[in-house]
Amino acid sequence: MSDNKSSQNAHEERVFNDVIQLSLASGGYKKKAATKLRGILRSDEERPDLVIRGGNGSIIGLEHFRIDHHIKRGRSASSKSAELMANMNAQRERLKPALNRSDEALDEAAEVVASFISKEVYQHHAACCDDLSRSLSIRLFDKRSGHALKLLDYRKNLIERYGDDRNIELGYLIEVHSDFHSLFLHTGSKVVRLQSGHCPLFGDIFTLLQKASAEVDWILIGFYPCLTDQIVDAAVIDCRNDLFNKSCRRQGLYSTAYLGLGKFEPYYIQKREGETTVKQDGDNYTILLENPAEFIDPITLFRNAISEAGRALNLKKAGKPFTTTLSVQMIFELVWMRGSKVPGIVSESDIESLLLEVGPNELYSRLRAFCDRYQISDPSEHARDWINEQSL
């Protein structure tokens, strides 16, 4: 077996163990589902990648694949993050032998780190929410390489190796790398600000998984940040006997709306990587990073936030989950108490009226309090101008 294949096998086994161990530690339904996948694991298989031999004689084959939030625009939607990490690791291995002996190597390492940070920022600014669903769609259903087209071959291979088709089950092991750290997730009972790696099942993603569930018995998901292999969340979805929706619900997984800019196209417009400058002061290095991103016009941002805040109020009243961008969350929090009492469907004009009822000075004071609460920059003077214009 080649070193590359051996490394890939070890990686697939690690992702599986990550998902199972975190699910077992979570307790409840997730633990119960993960327990059904315990057995003797073989990671030296092909088509599918992993095989679990259960104590009851069952054979579960899992095909592993990775999907990404930061992808290239080509047909294959390959991972920018995986490529960046591979390059970074190669540079680290190249420099590591000389780091303790050479100041020049330390200087070069600082330059490498600076370049790495700049590239990651550029990648994040070039990504949108729908890039992740596109990555999943291609991995599952692409007419040339989609795994859904290979399931019959996977089952045939398992029958040839292990016999009795009645004891064979199939599934996907999906490794998800994403960064939605700027979003707020509303689950109905609480609101949480997402951390890097945490990823709701946005509408298109949920629909794709639901479609895939009709042809497999299990869908295992490990959620990771874009640039690390430290798992932050996991799901073990039982798809047998049409249990997909129930299994998701028992784990708090729902089709989740995305509200705000950045869903269909990048939130920022950035045409190149930022320039970097590394300054040394004794043993310390300071990295200065240019940000060449073009920021959204504040008035456009406010108009979108008002429109989407209306949708957020309607979803909230309907008890449905959703995520909000920072600007949408800000408007939502300003109007939620009054807005929840508006009969029927809340419109954009309703949101404007609710904001004006507060008064410009009080409204701006609340905006500042919101920014202090989440440790973000003060609302701009453009926001104050817009508020004053609406009050005329």
VOGU-3710 file (C-alpha; in Angstrom, 3 decimals, decimal comma):
1> msdnkssqna> 0,000/0,000/0,000  1,370/3,448/-0,949  2,111/6,049/1,712  -0,572/8,348/0,268  -3,205/5,615/0,398  -2,192/4,642/3,911  -2,449/8,282/4,992  -5,879/8,615/3,374  -7,091/5,458/5,125  -5,889/6,799/8,468
11> heervfndvi> -7,651/10,096/7,807  -10,961/8,410/6,973  -10,732/6,300/10,104  -9,974/9,375/12,208  -13,003/11,250/10,857  -15,229/8,256/11,597  -13,867/7,977/15,137  -14,297/11,737/15,633  -17,986/11,500/14,733  -18,677/8,403/16,813
21> qlslasggyk> -16,779/9,535/19,897  -18,332/13,005/19,946  -21,792/11,533/19,381  -21,338/9,023/22,195  -20,186/11,821/24,495  -23,237/13,919/23,581  -25,629/11,397/25,102  -29,334/11,080/24,327  -30,523/10,090/20,889  -27,196/10,873/19,266
31> kkaatklrgi> -25,438/8,405/21,549  -28,072/5,774/20,833  -27,633/6,203/17,068  -23,830/6,093/17,293  -23,942/2,905/19,354  -25,545/1,120/16,394  -22,401/1,778/14,352  -19,930/0,251/16,766  -18,042/-2,824/15,661  -14,822/-3,938/14,016
41> lrsdeerpdl> -13,702/-1,156/11,680  -11,690/-1,751/8,525  -10,250/1,306/6,801  -8,193/-0,505/4,158  -11,222/-1,069/1,945  -12,118/0,563/-1,372  -15,546/1,388/-2,760  -16,719/1,926/-0,054  -13,876/3,357/2,040  -14,818/1,968/5,470
51> virggngsii> -16,476/-1,246/6,573  -17,904/-1,942/10,031  -18,577/-5,529/11,067  -21,228/-5,427/13,771  -21,612/-7,942/16,553  -24,983/-9,023/15,141  -23,424/-9,990/11,824  -24,303/-6,748/10,049  -21,967/-5,175/7,495  -22,040/-1,388/7,182
61> glehfridhh> -20,120/0,210/4,338  -19,365/3,936/4,523  -18,079/6,120/1,712  -16,165/9,160/2,960  -16,009/12,495/1,199  -15,289/16,094/2,114  -17,309/19,229/1,329  -16,130/22,810/1,758  -17,335/26,344/2,272  -14,233/27,703/0,501
71> ikrgrsassk> -14,167/26,147/-2,973  -12,779/26,846/-6,413  -15,152/27,900/-9,170  -14,363/25,012/-11,523  -16,608/22,062/-12,293  -15,146/19,948/-9,497  -15,525/22,679/-6,831  -12,288/21,507/-5,229  -11,354/22,687/-1,754  -9,300/25,853/-1,406
81> saelmanmna> -8,883/25,183/2,305  -7,402/21,706/1,831  -4,954/23,038/-0,741  -3,950/25,937/1,512  -3,356/23,641/4,488  -1,329/21,221/2,358  0,897/24,072/1,191  1,241/25,414/4,720  2,215/21,996/6,087  4,755/21,526/3,304
91> qrerlkpaln> 6,345/24,887/4,125  6,412/24,036/7,822  8,142/20,726/7,210  10,664/22,437/4,943  11,529/25,099/7,517  11,287/23,058/10,711  14,855/21,618/10,706  16,396/25,106/10,538  14,112/27,031/12,898  16,265/26,495/15,990
101> rsdealdeaa> 19,515/27,270/14,182  18,832/30,148/11,849  17,368/33,620/12,288  16,800/33,682/8,539  14,550/30,635/8,861  12,526/32,385/11,567  12,131/35,427/9,368  11,005/33,285/6,465  8,572/31,409/8,710  7,007/34,719/9,743
111> evvasfiske> 6,603/35,656/6,081  4,993/32,269/5,374  2,525/32,744/8,236  1,672/36,250/7,005  1,020/34,959/3,500  -1,087/32,113/4,914  -3,289/34,545/6,861  -3,728/36,807/3,839  -4,741/33,884/1,626  -7,245/32,610/4,192
121> vyqhhaaccd> -8,873/36,046/4,529  -9,065/36,285/0,737  -10,673/32,853/0,518  -13,225/33,710/3,192  -14,160/36,982/1,504  -14,600/35,136/-1,808  -17,023/32,553/-0,338  -20,785/32,565/0,028  -23,227/30,274/1,807  -24,349/28,512/-1,353
131> dlsrslsirl> -20,773/27,411/-2,104  -21,166/24,754/0,587  -24,368/23,365/-0,907  -22,741/23,384/-4,352  -19,848/21,369/-2,945  -22,286/18,835/-1,467  -24,346/18,612/-4,640  -21,296/17,834/-6,766  -19,944/15,228/-4,341  -23,304/13,466/-4,191
141> fdkrsghalk> -24,971/13,848/-7,562  -22,463/14,971/-10,202  -23,132/12,897/-13,323  -19,465/11,989/-13,712  -18,181/11,593/-10,163  -21,136/11,713/-7,746  -21,154/9,029/-5,072  -24,897/8,411/-5,465  -24,209/6,893/-8,889  -21,771/4,398/-7,355
151> lldyrknlie> -23,954/2,970/-4,582  -24,918/-0,120/-6,584  -21,230/-0,868/-7,164  -20,498/-0,365/-3,454  -23,233/-2,813/-2,502  -22,092/-5,319/-5,121  -18,513/-5,146/-3,799  -19,673/-5,748/-0,226  -21,773/-8,740/-1,270  -18,768/-10,233/-3,059
161> rygddrniel> -16,589/-9,783/0,031  -19,005/-10,581/2,822  -21,957/-12,440/1,319  -25,595/-12,138/2,457  -27,168/-8,969/1,059  -29,761/-8,959/3,863  -27,114/-7,934/6,407  -25,516/-5,162/4,325  -26,129/-1,463/4,911  -24,616/1,564/3,181
171> gylievhsdf> -23,943/5,124/4,252  -21,992/8,312/3,757  -19,352/9,764/6,071  -19,348/13,481/5,239  -16,544/15,724/6,443  -17,791/19,338/6,443  -15,356/22,264/6,635  -16,975/25,690/7,020  -16,729/29,084/8,677  -20,006/30,839/9,507
181> hslflhtgsk> -18,687/32,491/12,656  -20,429/35,786/11,911  -23,945/34,296/11,880  -26,547/34,070/14,647  -28,556/30,840/14,850  -32,144/31,013/16,097  -33,361/27,571/17,133  -36,677/28,595/18,663  -35,588/28,174/22,251  -32,349/30,184/22,083
191> vvrlqsghcp> -30,060/32,328/19,980  -26,390/31,458/19,633  -23,578/33,125/17,748  -21,941/30,458/15,633  -18,308/29,541/16,058  -16,053/28,505/13,189  -16,940/24,977/12,099  -20,505/25,014/13,404  -22,792/24,697/10,406  -26,604/24,671/10,352
201> lfgdiftllq> -28,282/22,568/7,688  -29,278/25,415/5,406  -32,290/24,752/3,194  -30,465/23,505/0,092  -28,128/21,350/2,158  -31,003/19,768/4,068  -32,825/19,042/0,801  -29,742/17,402/-0,741  -29,199/15,211/2,324  -32,879/14,300/2,378
211> kasaevdwil> -32,647/13,247/-1,270  -29,507/11,226/-0,567  -31,146/9,516/2,416  -33,548/7,649/0,140  -30,680/5,493/-1,161  -28,593/4,896/1,988  -29,083/3,639/5,524  -26,816/6,089/7,362  -25,450/9,598/6,976  -22,649/10,508/9,377
221> igfypcltdq> -21,485/14,127/9,474  -18,417/15,614/11,131  -18,325/19,411/11,336  -14,890/21,111/11,282  -13,480/24,637/10,825  -12,068/25,374/7,382  -8,414/25,027/8,354  -8,229/22,581/11,258  -8,991/18,929/11,940  -10,550/19,584/15,360
231> ivdaavidcr> -14,157/18,419/15,199  -16,715/20,812/16,731  -19,997/18,958/16,139  -21,297/15,679/14,756  -24,465/13,979/13,587  -25,405/10,335/13,072  -28,540/10,261/10,929  -30,478/7,016/10,687  -32,035/6,884/7,225  -33,502/3,384/7,467
241> ndlfnkscrr> -37,262/3,013/7,054  -37,662/6,699/6,090  -36,364/7,855/9,464  -34,276/10,727/8,073  -36,544/13,585/9,201  -37,200/12,080/12,613  -33,535/11,285/13,176  -32,566/14,850/12,256  -35,235/16,308/14,507  -34,087/14,208/17,473
251> qglystaylg> -30,610/15,730/17,053  -31,781/19,309/16,652  -31,116/19,347/12,905  -33,622/21,275/10,793  -33,858/22,946/7,415  -32,588/26,409/8,343  -33,159/29,675/6,480  -30,260/32,046/5,794  -31,243/35,690/6,215  -28,981/38,489/5,029
261> lgkfepyyiq> -26,389/39,223/2,387  -23,812/36,569/1,531  -26,048/33,657/0,610  -25,902/33,654/-3,190  -22,737/35,689/-3,689  -19,855/36,802/-1,451  -20,597/39,375/1,206  -17,455/41,287/0,244  -15,880/42,104/-3,102  -12,153/41,392/-2,962
271> kregettvkq> -10,209/41,073/-6,201  -6,773/40,218/-4,839  -4,902/39,084/-1,748  -3,964/41,736/0,766  -0,353/42,862/0,956  1,502/41,829/4,099  4,252/43,432/6,144  6,238/41,634/8,843  8,016/43,675/11,501  10,476/42,214/13,982
281> dgdnytille> 11,121/43,542/17,481  13,596/41,262/19,231  12,016/37,822/19,467  8,581/39,145/18,536  7,059/39,467/15,085  4,171/41,741/14,152  2,171/41,012/11,012  0,359/43,867/9,272  -2,287/42,819/6,763  -3,862/45,025/4,121
291> npaefidpit> -7,602/44,600/3,596  -8,404/45,428/-0,048  -12,041/44,275/0,237  -14,694/46,691/-1,004  -17,267/47,165/1,716  -20,976/47,225/1,048  -22,709/50,563/0,854  -24,165/51,139/4,354  -27,571/52,181/3,021  -27,797/49,013/0,914
301> lfrnaiseag> -26,816/47,003/3,969  -29,495/48,694/6,075  -32,213/48,180/3,467  -31,398/44,480/3,239  -31,323/44,184/7,030  -34,784/45,751/7,332  -36,252/43,453/4,675  -34,700/40,324/6,181  -35,636/41,327/9,723  -39,263/41,106/8,598
311> ralnlkkagk> -38,656/37,556/7,400  -36,923/36,767/10,687  -39,935/37,948/12,687  -42,266/35,813/10,575  -40,069/32,742/10,979  -39,760/33,385/14,704  -43,535/33,588/15,104  -43,894/30,374/13,072  -41,374/28,595/15,297  -38,981/27,847/12,422
321> pftttlsvqm> -35,168/27,990/12,692  -33,110/30,565/10,845  -29,723/32,287/10,827  -29,093/36,003/10,594  -26,123/38,068/9,564  -24,933/40,692/12,005  -26,872/43,552/10,417  -30,115/41,544/10,275  -29,679/40,446/13,882  -29,188/44,046/14,926
331> ifelvwmrgs> -32,483/45,191/13,382  -34,260/42,066/14,607  -33,276/42,745/18,213  -34,373/46,367/17,934  -37,915/45,478/16,856  -38,578/41,980/18,198  -40,618/42,893/21,275  -42,975/45,213/19,378  -42,827/43,200/16,163  -44,040/40,002/17,802
341> kvpgivsesd> -47,347/41,770/18,459  -47,939/42,755/14,829  -50,877/40,662/13,553  -50,369/38,541/10,457  -47,328/38,714/8,207  -44,750/41,342/9,154  -43,735/43,467/6,168  -40,753/45,686/5,442  -42,891/48,775/6,044  -43,869/47,328/9,434
351> ieslllevgp> -40,195/47,123/10,370  -39,625/50,728/9,313  -42,606/51,858/11,380  -41,395/49,924/14,410  -37,972/51,541/14,145  -39,448/55,016/13,873  -41,620/54,446/16,935  -38,459/54,186/19,000  -37,190/57,621/17,967  -33,802/58,458/16,425
361> nelysrlraf> -31,850/59,118/19,618  -33,123/56,055/21,478  -32,664/53,943/18,370  -29,063/55,006/17,978  -28,466/54,388/21,686  -29,779/50,845/21,293  -27,556/50,307/18,269  -24,551/51,282/20,326  -25,635/48,942/23,126  -25,976/46,113/20,601
371> cdryqisdps> -22,449/46,753/19,329  -21,079/46,824/22,874  -22,856/43,564/23,720  -21,275/41,700/20,809  -17,984/43,622/20,844  -18,245/44,977/17,327  -17,541/48,374/15,773  -19,848/51,263/16,488  -22,667/51,846/13,969  -21,387/54,198/11,318
381> ehardwineq> -22,456/57,762/10,771  -24,266/56,467/7,683  -26,568/54,556/9,997  -27,275/57,717/11,988  -27,929/59,604/8,716  -30,377/56,933/7,574  -32,204/56,985/10,906  -32,512/60,787/10,777  -33,767/60,702/7,186  -36,542/58,269/8,084
391> sl> -37,715/60,466/10,934  -38,242/63,524/8,723
//
